[in-house]
Amino acid sequence: MTYAFLKPLSLAAAMALLLTGCNNSNQTNTDATGDADGATMSGDMGGTLQKIKDSGTIVVGYRDSSIPFSYIADDPKQPMGYAHDLEMKVVEAVKQKLNMPNLNVRYNLITSQTRIPLVQNGTVDFECGSTTNNEERQKQVAFSNGFFEIGTRLLTKKDSGIKDFADLKGKTLVTTAGTTSERYIRKFNDDNKMNINIISAKDHGEGFLMLESGRADAFMMDDVLLAGEKAKAKNPDDWVIVGEPQSFEIYGCMMRKGDPEFKEVVDEALANTFSSGEINDIYNKWFLSPIPPKNVNLNFEMSDNLKALLADPHDGTQPKNTAPAPAAPAS
């Protein structure tokens, strides 16, 4: 069986597969990103499940600096974090679905800029990290039910004089390339003639390094990711999260479009974790307890918005109810 989301084949291999396909009237080829209406991929169990079964391996995307969702601390080969723990719940569900308890798990590093292409082309089977579910991305990939909700804010030095987005005029701001924050702040800058010098960092770690080293006056990103960067600072007390949230966004696991069988497995794994109450232990582990690498506690209480999302999961791009943003976490 061929899969449209495998990496591009050589011309010779492609011709061989084409000839094989001509002799098999049951074989179906699908577009690399799935049909626009979400049509089911070919295969007895659906594209991704069949791919995993045939290969004996599930490929999981991870981030290396999205603290505390998906990141690397002490062991460079072992991701960790809140979203990573949820990823492992999905892996266990896939093992049960395929009756493959010894299924091999392979991790593949992704970034804000590479995550969508690597999901689309089949390099990774799915990822749960810090990816916002929005309408533009839904045209390219599919999302699970949400597992976190954030507000976009600013991280800055306590004595910077920056209290809100209006104070950024003429300042230098860093944000992470390929994120919704980058798109927002560039539009905000143009619309309001703020003359902000915007720097795009390759990842959150580099963004905070630019801030900490004085190359930027503020760092715009999801509030909880800013809390993670603040926690690993040399002097966490020097930094503060400020500003009215410019958006409320929902994180979801990302997978290929047009594969409802696999999405069902992912959604069910998350729903079971939510409904059993296990999600509370996972949340407390990463947001209300000391975490690697510096054993700093983010003290980031679960918001009413997130509680509502976990009680009534959905894969929409917007929260059903928007409560005020949480206060900046304690140091």
C-alpha positions in Angstrom: 0.0 0.0 0.0 1.3 3.5 -0.8 0.8 6.5 1.4 0.6 10.0 0.1 2.2 11.4 3.2 5.5 9.6 2.8 8.6 11.5 1.6 8.9 12.1 -2.1 10.1 9.0 -4.0 12.7 8.8 -6.7 11.4 8.9 -10.3 12.1 5.2 -10.7 10.4 4.2 -7.5 7.4 6.4 -8.3 7.1 4.7 -11.8 7.3 1.2 -10.2 4.6 2.1 -7.7 2.5 3.5 -10.5 2.7 0.3 -12.5 1.9 -1.7 -9.4 -1.1 0.5 -8.8 -2.4 -0.1 -12.4 -2.6 -3.8 -11.5 -4.5 -3.2 -8.3 -7.9 -1.6 -8.8 -8.4 -1.3 -5.0 -5.4 1.0 -4.5 -6.2 4.7 -3.8 -3.8 7.6 -4.0 -4.6 10.7 -1.9 -3.4 14.3 -1.9 -0.5 15.0 0.5 -2.6 17.1 2.8 -5.8 15.2 2.4 -9.0 16.3 0.7 -10.3 19.6 1.7 -13.5 18.0 3.0 -11.6 15.7 5.2 -12.1 12.5 3.2 -10.8 9.3 4.8 -7.4 8.1 3.7 -7.1 4.6 2.2 -6.3 1.6 4.3 -8.2 -0.8 6.6 -7.7 1.4 9.7 -7.0 4.7 8.1 -3.7 6.2 6.8 -1.7 7.0 9.9 -2.7 3.9 11.9 -1.9 1.6 8.9 1.5 3.4 8.4 2.3 2.9 12.1 1.3 -0.8 12.0 3.3 -1.5 8.8 6.4 0.2 10.1 6.2 -0.9 13.7 7.1 2.7 14.7 5.2 5.8 15.7 7.0 9.0 15.1 6.3 11.7 17.7 7.2 15.4 17.1 8.7 17.2 20.0 10.0 20.7 20.8 13.3 21.4 22.6 12.5 24.7 24.3 8.8 25.0 24.9 8.9 24.9 28.7 6.9 23.4 30.3 5.0 21.8 27.4 7.7 20.0 25.4 11.4 20.5 26.0 14.8 19.0 26.7 16.5 19.2 30.1 19.1 16.7 31.3 18.8 14.0 28.7 19.1 15.2 25.1 17.3 12.2 23.8 14.3 12.4 26.1 11.6 15.1 25.7 9.6 16.0 28.7 6.7 18.3 29.7 3.0 18.7 30.1 2.2 18.2 26.4 4.7 15.4 26.1 2.9 13.5 28.9 -0.3 13.8 26.9 1.5 12.6 23.8 2.5 9.5 25.7 -1.2 8.9 26.5 -1.9 9.0 22.8 1.0 6.6 22.2 -0.5 4.1 24.7 -3.9 4.4 23.1 -2.3 3.6 19.7 -0.6 0.6 21.1 -3.9 -0.7 22.4 -5.8 0.1 19.2 -3.2 -1.8 17.1 -2.6 -4.5 19.8 1.1 -3.6 19.5 2.4 -3.3 23.1 6.0 -3.3 21.9 5.4 -0.5 19.3 8.6 1.5 18.8 8.5 5.2 19.6 10.8 7.5 17.7 11.1 11.2 18.6 11.7 13.8 15.8 12.6 17.4 16.7 10.3 20.1 15.3 10.3 23.9 15.5 7.7 26.6 15.0 8.6 26.9 11.4 9.0 23.2 10.5 6.1 21.6 12.5 3.4 21.9 9.9 5.5 20.7 6.9 6.9 17.7 8.9 3.3 16.7 9.9 2.0 17.1 6.3 4.8 15.1 4.7 4.6 12.2 7.2 8.0 12.8 8.8 6.1 12.9 12.1 2.8 11.1 12.8 1.6 13.8 15.3 2.8 16.4 17.7 1.6 17.8 21.0 3.5 20.8 22.0 2.6 24.5 22.0 0.8 24.7 18.7 -2.1 27.1 18.5 -5.2 25.8 16.7 -6.4 28.5 14.2 -8.4 28.7 11.0 -5.4 29.2 8.7 -3.6 26.1 10.1 -6.8 24.0 10.0 -6.6 24.4 6.2 -3.3 22.6 6.3 -3.5 20.1 9.2 -6.0 18.6 11.6 -6.1 19.4 15.4 -7.2 17.3 18.3 -9.5 18.6 21.0 -7.7 21.4 22.9 -5.6 20.7 26.0 -4.5 24.2 27.0 -5.5 27.8 26.7 -3.2 30.8 26.7 -3.1 34.6 26.4 -0.4 36.4 24.4 1.5 38.9 26.6 5.0 40.4 27.2 8.0 39.5 29.3 10.3 42.3 30.3 12.6 43.6 33.0 10.8 44.9 36.1 12.5 48.3 35.6 12.0 48.5 31.8 9.1 50.9 32.0 7.0 48.6 29.8 3.6 47.9 31.3 1.5 47.2 28.2 1.7 47.0 24.4 1.4 50.8 24.0 4.7 51.2 25.8 6.6 49.3 23.0 6.8 52.4 20.8 10.3 52.8 19.5 11.5 49.7 21.5 13.0 46.5 20.3 10.8 43.4 20.7 11.7 39.8 20.1 9.2 37.0 19.3 9.5 33.5 17.9 9.4 33.0 14.2 6.5 31.2 12.7 4.1 31.9 15.6 0.8 33.7 15.9 2.5 36.2 18.1 4.9 37.2 15.3 2.0 37.7 12.9 0.1 39.8 15.5 2.9 42.1 16.5 3.9 42.9 13.0 0.3 43.9 12.1 0.0 45.8 15.4 3.2 47.6 14.6 2.1 48.6 11.1 -1.4 49.5 12.0 -0.4 51.8 14.9 2.8 53.2 13.5 4.7 52.1 16.6 8.1 52.0 15.0 8.9 48.8 17.0 12.1 47.0 15.9 10.9 43.4 15.7 13.3 40.5 15.9 12.2 37.0 15.0 14.1 34.3 17.0 14.3 30.7 15.8 12.8 29.4 19.1 11.7 30.5 22.5 15.1 29.8 24.1 16.8 32.1 21.6 14.1 34.7 22.1 14.7 34.9 25.9 18.4 34.9 25.4 18.1 38.0 23.3 15.9 39.6 26.0 18.2 38.6 28.9 21.3 39.8 27.1 19.8 43.2 26.4 19.3 42.9 22.7 15.5 43.3 23.1 13.4 45.3 25.5 10.5 42.8 25.6 9.6 39.3 24.5 6.1 38.6 23.2 4.7 35.1 23.4 2.1 32.9 25.0 1.9 33.8 28.7 2.7 30.3 30.0 5.7 30.0 27.7 7.0 33.3 29.0 6.6 31.9 32.5 8.7 29.0 31.5 11.5 31.2 30.1 11.3 33.4 33.2 11.7 30.4 35.4 15.0 29.4 33.8 16.5 32.9 33.9 19.7 33.5 35.9 17.6 35.8 38.2 13.9 35.1 37.7 12.9 37.9 40.1 14.3 40.4 37.6 11.6 39.7 35.1 7.8 40.3 34.9 5.0 39.3 32.6 2.8 42.3 31.7 0.2 43.6 29.3 -3.4 42.8 28.5 -3.6 39.6 26.5 -3.9 40.4 22.8 -5.6 37.1 22.1 -6.7 33.9 23.8 -5.6 30.8 22.0 -6.1 27.1 22.3 -3.3 24.5 22.0 -4.1 21.1 20.4 -2.2 18.1 19.1 -1.5 18.4 15.4 -1.9 15.6 12.8 -2.5 15.1 9.1 -5.8 16.1 7.6 -8.3 13.6 6.2 -7.6 10.9 8.8 -10.6 10.7 11.1 -9.7 7.3 12.5 -6.4 8.5 13.9 -8.0 11.8 15.1 -10.6 9.7 17.0 -7.8 7.8 18.8 -6.0 11.0 19.8 -9.2 12.7 21.0 -10.3 9.7 22.9 -6.9 9.4 24.7 -7.1 13.0 25.7 -10.8 12.8 26.8 -10.0 9.8 29.0 -7.2 11.7 30.6 -9.4 14.7 31.2 -12.5 12.8 32.5 -10.5 10.5 34.8 -9.0 13.5 36.6 -5.5 12.4 35.7 -5.1 15.7 33.9 -5.0 17.4 37.3 -2.0 15.4 38.4 -0.2 16.1 35.1 -1.0 19.8 35.4 0.2 20.0 39.0 3.4 18.2 38.1 4.4 20.8 35.4 2.8 24.1 36.6 2.6 23.9 40.3 5.7 21.9 41.3 9.4 22.4 40.8 10.4 21.3 37.2 13.7 20.6 35.5 16.2 21.9 34.7 16.4 24.4 37.6 13.7 22.9 39.8 11.8 26.2 39.7 8.0 26.3 40.3 6.1 28.2 37.7 3.2 28.7 40.2 0.8 29.0 37.2 -2.7 28.2 38.5 -5.1 26.6 36.1 -7.4 29.2 34.7 -11.2 29.1 34.6 -11.0 29.0 30.8 -8.8 25.9 30.9 -11.0 24.2 33.4 -14.0 24.8 31.1 -12.1 23.4 28.1 -11.1 20.2 30.0 -14.6 19.7 31.2 -16.1 20.2 27.7 -13.4 19.4 25.2 -13.6 20.7 21.6 -11.4 21.2 18.6 -12.5 24.7 17.8 -10.1 27.6 17.4 -11.7 29.9 20.0 -12.7 29.3 23.7 -16.4 29.0 24.4 -16.0 31.4 27.3 -13.3 33.9 27.9 -12.4 34.8 31.4 -9.9 37.4 32.4 -6.3 36.5 31.8 -4.4 35.0 34.8 -2.1 37.2 36.7 1.6 36.9 36.1 2.9 33.9 37.9 4.9 34.4 41.1 8.7 33.9 40.9 
